[in-house]
Amino acid sequence: MNLALTLVIQGVVFFLVAWGVMIFFWPYLMGKIEERQKKIAEGLAAANRGQKDLDEAAARAKDILREARDKAAHMVEQAGKRSTEIIEEAKGTAVTEAQRLIAHAHEEVALERTRAREGLRHEVGRLAIAGASRLLEREIDERTHAQLLDKLSAEIARG
Amino acid sequence: MLFGLRVEEEASGGVTGYIKHHLTHLSVESGRGAFWSIHLDSILFTLVISSIFILVLALAARRATSGVPGKLQAAIELLLEFVDGMVKDTYRGTNKFIAPLAITIFCIVFLENFMDILPVDALPAAAKLFGVEHLRTVATADLNTTVGMALGVFLLIQWVGITHKGPRVFAGEWFTAPFHAHGTVMTVLLAPINFAFRIIEEVVRPLSLSMRLFGNMYAGELIFLLIACFTLDAALNHLSTYVLGVAQFFAGVVWTVFHYLIITLQAFIFMVLTIVYVGISAEKH
């Protein structure tokens, strides 16, 4: 068990190996590790970004949905209001029209009645004159007795 | 001669012979004197293990992708990031050599330690078929390996100290720390004491690094050898063979399991202490 030349050789071999590791392997493998770490970091960042985008999109979708719901509700409400309005309006128009028609009919009736009464008065007047002339056996001058006749027919019409 | 464990002559059988045989290195003498002997087995296994380590790294690097990593790449990256994190926590300098050195220390020391888990007789017996008489498979159970690494770490510590603080501050620290003095007289008085302390501090680091690893691996190897001795020279017609065989099996299992813990821990300790020493050296007192 001597300390001999062997130790020099062993030391040299050993440090040569370590030197070789430093030159050839360490930077290369470490580079790969660091590259992967960077990739992983980037991937994680991208995932975070994606998650954030997704959250934002979800929030935006929710907003849009709520807006649409509000709009729809508003539209339904408007439509309801409008339909009520239309019904009311139609009702009003119908009532006015009916009243107009009724009034018109009333007028017509009154006119008819007046006309009939006039006719009747004339008829009665004529009959009265005919009757009277027959009674008097002579022709009554319509002109001279017009005043009398009118008075008479008016009395008839009143009665 | 260290520890008086050098085996000069081939022992003649028995437990002593077996263990002595196993503790003898395959070595060649490259010159006159003990220093010039080279332990071929330690160097061979270090080279083979280093090649395996580099091969695996190369394989991982060749297929490496910054996308979804394969299993090998993931495993290596796990180790890499662990060591890198540890180095970054401890050492605040810019020396690019520290982290690769740390991972090399851990992997190579672990793999060399791992040779201890293989059956103690397997590789030496295989080597014998090719006419190789002695073969020690655990390079870290050779003091030369651990001292070689620890001396390298020692030099690195000095280098980091010089480059991080500048030669002036670095040299000054040898005489002004750990005892800080005010005034010229006290500074001069304390300088030799500080210098002595610094010498001890600097010597103790590589010494403890190398001795700890070597001691653990050497002891572990020795215990495997002792367990193997249970059925040394056993014969099928002896009852003791069967009793000791079972005992050997269980002892082997227990020690192997325990040794897994030790080899990992020792590799880890060597790496962590290297990082810590470098980290301390980079900081100003």
Interface residues (C-beta under 8 A of the other chain):
Chain A: M1 N2 L3 A4 L5 T6 L7 V8 I9 Q10 G11 V12 V13 F14 F15 V17 A18 W19 G20 V21 M22 F24 F25 W26 Y28 L29 M30 G31 K32 I33 E35 R36 K39
Chain B: M1 L2 F3 L5 R6 L23 S27 S30 A34 F35 W36 S37 I38 H39 S42 I43 T46 L47 S50 F53 I54 L57 A58 A60 A61 A64 T65 S66 G67 P69 Q73 I76 E77 L80 E81 D84 K96 F97 A99 P100 L101 I103 T104 I105 I108 A139 D142 L143 N144 T145 V147 G148 M149 L151 G152
